[in-house]
């Protein structure tokens, strides 16, 4: 099982914001630059986080994004559910195969229990806990956030320092 890249970028973006409480607003460009990812792709992720109430958007020349709640009130599960949904990870096709086990099925019960435990673990970890535990070792967080003018985007893959490409940038 693997979480989507959208989930990972959302968690990292919100971690970045929570790790810089001195900043009031963050531009998409600033957060994308810190993570070496596409501005347009991250903007779409931010829109979903705003809809979910996890980020707030502020219009105007001094606008940007901020956390929608205190870092202690946002859990990893809150963020993951926005992109992964809340549907069960395993859905039995009992009707198609005329299975009568229903709730007695060990396969269904095992996957349901695993999913429940995973949700419980993600629910226990807040952004505040992530910052307290990891911020000092996360090198990409060390640059002081500053508002910069928007970066112009070109229609080629974003390339990080080691030469690997990351998320194609759309025009």
Secondary structure by P-SEA (a helix, b strand, c coil): ccccaaaaaaaaaaaaaaaccccccccaaaaaaaacccaaaaaaaaaaaaaaccbbbbbcccbbbccccccccccaaaaaaacccccccccccccccccccccccaaaaaaaaaaaaaaaaaaaccaaaaaaccccccccccccbbbbcbbbbcccccccccccccccccc
